[in-house]
C-alpha cells in the first residue's frame, strides 16, 4: 500500500529551514548589492580624488618650473643692459650656476641671431631652421611667450630637448629686439614620467587649445599606436571626470596656458578592489548564511521534534490501533494541547473498536448458529420413512441400526451448542450419515475414509462433511448406472487442515460450480455447499473455505481448507 499523499510531502522543519534560507539569501544578496554599489561609488570617488591630487602635484611642479624660467629670464634681461664684456661675464656665470639652461640667444628686429651664450658650445654658421625662435609669433606677441617642447637646432651634433621662453627687449637692449632662454625639458619630463596613478595611469601636458605639450608615451603617439582625445579634454573645465573605464583629472598650470591631464583606469583602481570586496562579501555572506541555517535548523528541530513524535505516534496507531499505548509529547503549548486531544481520541477510538468488534463477533455467532440451524427436514422425513418401511418388512435389526445412527447423527449435530467439534466427531458424524444413506440407497455406493491420525484432535466446524457428501449423493451418484464411490480424506497441509471429498459421479461444468458457490438456494442438499463455505469464511476468514474441481462425466472433488485449531475459541476472524 502506498503512503498517503499527506505523509509524502516535506516536513515542517525542512520548510522552515528552506524559508529561512531563501529569506536570508534574498536579504544578503540585497545587502551585498547595495554595499558593493556604494563601495564602488566610494572607490571611484577615492580614485578621482587620488588622481586629482597627483595632477595637482604635477601642476605645482610645472608651475614652479615656469616661475624659475621667469626668474631666470629676468636675470638674462638685466644682463642685456650691461656692456658686452660685463654681459658676457654675467651670462657665463649664470650658465655655470644653472646647468638646466641650454642656451641664451638674442635676435635682431629682423629675426637674425645676434648672440648665443652656451657653456662650451657655439652655434652653427649656417642655420637652416631655428626651432627655438619664430619671428612671426615674436612679432605678434605683445609680451613674453613660451614654446612647446622642441629640440635645439642651432648647434652641431647636439640636439637637447628644451622649452623656450622669448621676451621682447626695448630699443636700448644692445640692438637686440628679443632674447630667448632655452631651458632643458628633462627636469619636467623626468618628473612627469615618474608620476604614476595606479600601475597604468599617467600624466601629460597640453595647452588650452588641446595641443599636446608633453606626453610620456610620445613615441607611441607619433607611431599612431596610441591616441588622446585632446579636443574633448580641452572642452572640459578643471576637475575629475569618470566613465566606465577611465578617470580624467585636469588642472591648469598657473602662469601659463598649459594644463596637466591625469589618466587612470577604473579596472585597476576600482574594479580590483571591488573584486576583492566581492570575494570578502561572499565569504562573509556564506558564513552568515551558514550560521543562519544552523540556527534555524536547531530551532526548527526544537519546534518540530514534538510534531514528529506526534506524527510517529499517529502512524503507529494507524498500523496497530489495538495494542497502541499513547505517551503524550511535550513542546510548545499548542503541541501539548494537540497531544492531549490526540490521546483522548485514541482512547475513544479504541473503545469504539472494542465495541464494534464485540458486536461483530456476536453477529457472526448469530449468523453461524442460524446457518447451522438450516437443516432440511426432508432428510429426517425420508430417514423415518425408511425406518418405518424396514419395520413393516420385519427388518428390525436394520431399523435399530438406522435409529442408532440417526441418534448419533443428531447428537453430534446439536453438540450441546458448541460451534466447533473435534475432527474425530465430525468424521463419526459423516460415517453415521453415510451408514443411513447406504440403507436408503440399498447399497448402490461404497465409501472410504483416509484420515491422518494426527488431525483427529484438531477442531473444525460441525456439519462440514455431511452437506458435501449429501450433495455428492444427490447430484453425483444418484444418476449413475454403475456403482458409485465416495472417498473422504483428511490430512495436514502446512498450518492448515485439508478435507477432500472425491466422488465418481456425473460431474458438472464450470457454470454449475460457480452457481453452487454464489447462489443461495435451498434445495435437497440440506444446508448446502454455499452454507458450508459461508460458515467457514465467517468463522476463520476469507482465505479459507471450499474449492470445487469437477468435469462432466469425470466426477467431482471438493477441497475444504481450514486452519489448525486446538480448542474452541482459539481462532476467530478479527
NORPE-V345546 format. One record per residue. N is the residue number from 1. SS is DSSP state (H for helix, E for strand, - for the rest). PSI is psi in whole degrees, -180 to 180 (none if undefined). NEAR is the number of other ideal C-beta (glycine too) atoms within 12 Angstrom. Layout:
((N	SS	PSI	NEAR) (N	SS	PSI	NEAR))
//
This chain:
((1	-	132	6) (2	-	150	7) (3	-	147	11) (4	-	151	12) (5	H	-30	7) (6	H	-17	13) (7	H	-4	16) (8	H	-6	9) (9	-	177	12) (10	-	152	15) (11	-	164	22) (12	H	-41	23) (13	H	-40	25) (14	H	-44	19) (15	H	-43	18) (16	H	-46	26) (17	H	-41	27) (18	H	-43	19) (19	H	-44	19) (20	H	-41	28) (21	H	-45	25) (22	H	-46	18) (23	H	-45	18) (24	H	-39	27) (25	H	-43	22) (26	H	-46	17) (27	H	-45	18) (28	H	-42	29) (29	H	-45	19) (30	H	-45	15) (31	H	-43	20) (32	H	-43	28) (33	H	-47	18) (34	H	-43	15) (35	H	-46	22) (36	H	-34	28) (37	H	-46	18) (38	H	-38	17) (39	H	-41	25) (40	H	-41	29) (41	H	-42	18) (42	H	-40	18) (43	H	-39	30) (44	H	-42	31) (45	H	-40	20) (46	H	-40	24) (47	H	-41	37) (48	H	-40	31) (49	H	-45	23) (50	H	-41	26) (51	H	-41	40) (52	H	-39	30) (53	H	-42	23) (54	H	-42	34) (55	H	-38	39) (56	H	-40	28) (57	H	-42	26) (58	H	-42	42) (59	H	-41	34) (60	H	-42	22) (61	H	-46	29) (62	H	-40	40) (63	H	-41	25) (64	H	-38	21) (65	H	-43	37) (66	H	-36	32) (67	H	-37	20) (68	H	-38	25) (69	H	-40	39) (70	H	-42	24) (71	H	-41	21) (72	H	-38	32) (73	H	-36	34) (74	H	-42	20) (75	H	-43	27) (76	H	-41	40) (77	H	-43	33) (78	H	-35	20) (79	H	-25	33) (80	-	-17	39) (81	-	-9	21) (82	-	171	20) (83	-	169	12) (84	H	-47	19) (85	H	-49	11) (86	H	-38	16) (87	H	-43	28) (88	H	-40	21) (89	H	-44	16) (90	H	-45	24) (91	H	-35	34) (92	H	-45	20) (93	H	-41	19) (94	H	-42	31) (95	H	-31	30) (96	H	-39	16) (97	H	-16	14) (98	-	78	28) (99	-	-17	16) (100	-	-13	28) (101	E	118	37) (102	E	-45	39) (103	E	153	39) (104	E	126	47) (105	E	151	43) (106	E	151	38) (107	E	148	35) (108	-	175	22) (109	-	-23	19) (110	-	0	15) (111	-	12	25) (112	-	144	20) (113	E	120	32) (114	E	-54	27) (115	E	156	29) (116	E	126	33) (117	E	121	36) (118	-	139	33) (119	-	112	23) (120	-	9	13) (121	-	147	22) (122	-	147	18) (123	-	160	28) (124	-	155	20) (125	-	-41	11) (126	-	102	11) (127	-	110	22) (128	-	-40	9) (129	-	133	17) (130	-	106	32) (131	-	-13	26) (132	-	-12	44) (133	-	131	42) (134	-	109	23) (135	H	-43	23) (136	H	-43	10) (137	H	-36	22) (138	H	-42	33) (139	H	-34	18) (140	H	-16	12) (141	-	131	19) (142	-	-13	10) (143	-	-167	15) (144	-	149	28) (145	E	164	28) (146	E	140	37) (147	-	168	34) (148	-	161	29) (149	-	138	35) (150	E	175	28) (151	E	149	23) (152	-	130	38) (153	-	9	28) (154	-	-3	37) (155	-	157	28) (156	-	121	15) (157	-	28	10) (158	-	117	22) (159	-	73	19) (160	-	154	30) (161	E	116	28) (162	E	168	40) (163	E	136	39) (164	E	133	41) (165	E	127	42) (166	E	137	38) (167	E	136	35) (168	E	149	28) (169	-	150	29) (170	-	172	16) (171	-	-22	13) (172	-	7	12) (173	-	45	26) (174	-	27	25) (175	-	-10	20) (176	-	140	36) (177	-	-29	29) (178	E	151	43) (179	E	139	43) (180	E	146	50) (181	E	113	46) (182	E	111	45) (183	E	132	40) (184	E	134	32) (185	-	1	35) (186	H	-31	20) (187	H	-50	28) (188	H	-46	38) (189	H	-40	31) (190	H	-42	18) (191	H	-45	25) (192	H	-39	39) (193	H	-31	21) (194	H	-12	17) (195	-	127	35) (196	-	139	24) (197	-	96	38) (198	-	-161	28) (199	-	-30	12) (200	-	-4	19) (201	-	159	31) (202	E	172	34) (203	E	152	45) (204	E	164	40) (205	E	142	47) (206	E	161	38) (207	E	180	26) (208	-	-17	23) (209	-	-5	16) (210	-	6	23) (211	-	135	23) (212	E	124	32) (213	E	-49	35) (214	E	139	39) (215	E	130	28) (216	-	-20	31) (217	-	44	24) (218	H	-38	24) (219	H	-38	11) (220	H	-35	16) (221	H	-42	19) (222	H	-36	12) (223	H	-6	10) (224	-	13	9) (225	-	-10	10) (226	-	151	18) (227	-	154	16) (228	-	134	28) (229	-	71	19) (230	H	-29	26) (231	H	-45	15) (232	H	-37	17) (233	H	-36	32) (234	H	-27	24) (235	-	-10	15) (236	-	146	22) (237	-	168	15) (238	-	139	23) (239	E	-170	22) (240	E	140	31) (241	E	139	27) (242	E	139	28) (243	-	-158	17) (244	-	-24	12) (245	-	-30	17) (246	E	146	32) (247	E	125	38) (248	E	135	40) (249	E	129	40) (250	E	137	36) (251	E	132	34) (252	E	145	29) (253	-	124	36) (254	-	138	21) (255	-	12	21) (256	-	175	31) (257	-	19	21) (258	E	155	38) (259	E	137	38) (260	E	128	44) (261	E	124	49) (262	E	133	44) (263	E	124	42) (264	E	163	39) (265	E	134	27) (266	H	-38	32) (267	H	-35	23) (268	H	-29	23) (269	H	-30	34) (270	H	-55	33) (271	H	-38	23) (272	H	-46	20) (273	H	-38	23) (274	H	-42	28) (275	H	-42	18) (276	H	-42	17) (277	H	-34	24) (278	H	-46	21) (279	H	-44	16) (280	H	-41	18) (281	H	-40	27) (282	H	-40	21) (283	H	-47	16) (284	H	-41	18) (285	H	-40	27) (286	H	-42	18) (287	H	-45	16) (288	H	-43	23) (289	H	-43	28) (290	H	-44	19) (291	H	-40	18) (292	H	-45	27) (293	H	-41	27) (294	H	-45	18) (295	H	-46	19) (296	H	-36	27) (297	H	-45	23) (298	H	-43	18) (299	H	-42	19) (300	H	-36	28) (301	H	-42	22) (302	H	-36	20) (303	H	-38	24) (304	H	-17	28) (305	H	-47	23) (306	H	-37	29) (307	H	-40	29) (308	H	-38	23) (309	H	-41	25) (310	H	-42	33) (311	H	-41	26) (312	H	-39	22) (313	H	-39	27) (314	H	-42	28) (315	H	-42	18) (316	H	-43	20) (317	H	-39	25) (318	H	-38	20) (319	H	-32	14) (320	-	79	16) (321	-	-29	26) (322	-	-42	18) (323	-	16	12) (324	-	131	23) (325	-	111	15) (326	-	134	26) (327	-	120	18) (328	-	146	21) (329	-	155	27) (330	-	-161	20) (331	-	-154	22) (332	-	167	18) (333	H	-44	11) (334	H	-39	16) (335	H	-41	25) (336	H	-42	19) (337	H	-43	18) (338	H	-40	24) (339	H	-44	27) (340	H	-42	21) (341	H	-41	19) (342	H	-39	30) (343	H	-45	24) (344	H	-40	16) (345	H	-41	21) (346	H	-47	29) (347	H	-45	19) (348	H	-43	16) (349	H	-42	21) (350	H	-39	22) (351	H	-45	16) (352	H	-40	15) (353	H	-41	21) (354	H	-42	17) (355	H	-47	14) (356	H	-40	17) (357	H	-43	19) (358	H	-40	16) (359	H	-39	14) (360	H	-42	18) (361	H	-46	21) (362	H	-43	15) (363	H	-41	16) (364	H	-43	25) (365	H	-39	25) (366	H	-45	16) (367	H	-41	21) (368	H	-44	32) (369	H	-38	23) (370	H	-41	18) (371	H	-41	32) (372	H	-25	34) (373	-	-7	21) (374	-	61	26) (375	-	125	29) (376	-	121	25) (377	H	-14	15) (378	H	-38	18) (379	H	-44	31) (380	H	-45	19) (381	H	-46	16) (382	H	-40	25) (383	H	-45	31) (384	H	-38	21) (385	H	-41	19) (386	H	-41	30) (387	H	-44	29) (388	H	-40	17) (389	H	-40	20) (390	H	-39	24) (391	H	-41	18) (392	H	-33	13) (393	-	-3	14) (394	-	12	10) (395	-	64	18) (396	H	-34	16) (397	H	-45	15) (398	H	-38	25) (399	H	-39	25) (400	H	-42	16) (401	H	-43	21) (402	H	-39	32) (403	H	-44	25) (404	H	-42	19) (405	H	-40	30) (406	H	-38	30) (407	H	-46	19) (408	H	-36	23) (409	H	-47	36) (410	H	-31	24) (411	H	-44	19) (412	H	-36	32) (413	H	-40	34) (414	H	-49	21) (415	H	35	26) (416	H	35	12) (417	H	2	15) (418	-	140	25) (419	-	-36	36) (420	E	142	33) (421	E	158	33) (422	E	149	27) (423	H	-31	38) (424	H	-41	23) (425	H	-33	32) (426	H	-39	41) (427	H	-44	36) (428	H	-42	28) (429	H	-44	38) (430	H	-40	44) (431	H	-42	27) (432	H	-41	33) (433	H	-45	41) (434	H	-36	37) (435	H	-43	30) (436	H	-46	37) (437	H	-27	36) (438	H	-37	28) (439	H	-42	32) (440	H	-43	31) (441	-	8	25) (442	-	49	14) (443	-	38	15) (444	-	-4	23) (445	E	164	30) (446	E	164	20) (447	E	162	33) (448	E	154	20) (449	E	129	31) (450	E	97	19) (451	E	128	30) (452	-	122	23) (453	H	-30	15) (454	H	-13	14) (455	H	-13	29) (456	-	-30	22) (457	-	-12	21) (458	-	162	35) (459	E	154	31) (460	E	168	46) (461	E	133	47) (462	-	155	41) (463	-	54	42) (464	-	-47	48) (465	H	-36	45) (466	H	-44	45) (467	H	-35	45) (468	H	-44	44) (469	H	-42	49) (470	H	-42	42) (471	H	-37	41) (472	H	-38	46) (473	H	-47	37) (474	H	-42	32) (475	H	-15	33) (476	H	-48	37) (477	H	-20	34) (478	-	-28	22) (479	-	1	20) (480	-	145	24) (481	-	-45	11) (482	-	178	13) (483	-	133	18) (484	E	164	32) (485	E	138	25) (486	E	124	41) (487	E	127	30) (488	E	127	38) (489	E	136	27) (490	E	125	36) (491	E	170	25) (492	E	146	23) (493	E	87	21) (494	-	-122	10) (495	-	8	16) (496	E	166	26) (497	E	132	38) (498	E	121	31) (499	E	136	43) (500	E	124	32) (501	E	114	45) (502	E	130	31) (503	E	163	40) (504	-	33	28) (505	-	-163	36) (506	-	-16	25) (507	-	-175	27) (508	-	163	30) (509	-	174	17) (510	H	-37	15) (511	H	-40	13) (512	H	-40	23) (513	H	-46	27) (514	H	-39	15) (515	H	-37	19) (516	H	-41	32) (517	H	-17	28) (518	H	-34	17) (519	-	147	19) (520	-	66	17) (521	-	153	20) (522	-	86	17) (523	-	-169	23) (524	-	-3	21) (525	-	20	30) (526	-	-134	38) (527	-	-12	36) (528	-	157	34) (529	H	-46	44) (530	H	-36	31) (531	H	-48	39) (532	H	-46	45) (533	H	-42	36) (534	H	-42	31) (535	H	-43	37) (536	H	-45	41) (537	H	-32	26) (538	H	-42	30) (539	H	-40	37) (540	H	-21	34) (541	-	167	18) (542	-	-18	13) (543	-	-7	15) (544	-	170	33) (545	E	-152	30) (546	E	152	37) (547	E	122	26) (548	E	127	36) (549	E	116	19) (550	E	149	34) (551	-	147	18) (552	-	134	17) (553	-	15	15) (554	-	8	17) (555	-	179	27) (556	E	139	40) (557	E	125	30) (558	E	121	41) (559	E	130	29) (560	E	120	40) (561	E	131	32) (562	E	159	39) (563	E	164	29) (564	-	119	26) (565	-	123	28) (566	-	-33	17) (567	-	161	17) (568	-	135	22) (569	-	-4	14) (570	-	-36	15) (571	-	116	27) (572	-	141	23) (573	-	143	22) (574	-	none	17))
//
